[in-house]
């Protein structure tokens, strides 16, 4: 039912999540002067360099998206399970929007269900949520001085653009190499200059991050960005 590639992909995803949690815990223990919640948010998004290995949707949902959703829901501030609410994941959830991390996991499930045939687009949507939103918050809170809309700053918006532009280029080059090498055949890279695609993604994400309600940006940003990429032919 599940291929060796599915099992290997699941193992690599879990190893990535374990490494990210280890970095997160280390930063917390060391009391590093940085928003560790956003570091966790950003680094987790690197699963886009792994999930292409899955051969079908079912193992992605059963082994990755659904367990992630369940864990983050029962550890969220709205959960009735005190033991899980009080652990480190629960504390991280409480520091942001009550269901923000749960929406993060929901987005992964939506991407798997809706964009499985367009995983380049889905991957750009995910990095828009993780890197774009993450760096927007990190830079905006630390260096933001010019408020332009509902408490959001020019510096944070510029960071969202820059992070999305750079990581879109990385994702496009990565998948282009996979496709050229015959390792990935579901999606394709259209004949559009990659910097123009990255520019479009960066500008779009900067605008969406600026205008979208904070509690729902983990849903709105990635899905809207992935939809834009599909319209561009990805």
Secondary structure, DSSP 8 states (H G I E B T S, - for coil): ---HHHHHHHHHHHHHHHHHHHHHHHHHHTT-SS-HHHHHHHHHGGGGGTGGG-SSHHHHIIIIIHHHHHHHHHTSTT-S-HHHHTSHHHHHHHHS-TTHHHHHHHHHHHHHHHSTT-HHHHHHHHHIIIIIHHHHHHHHHHH---EEETTEEHHHHHHHHHHHHHHHHHHHHHHHHHHHTTS--SS---SS-HHHHHHHHHHHHHHHHHHS-GGGHHHHHHHHHHHHHHHTT-
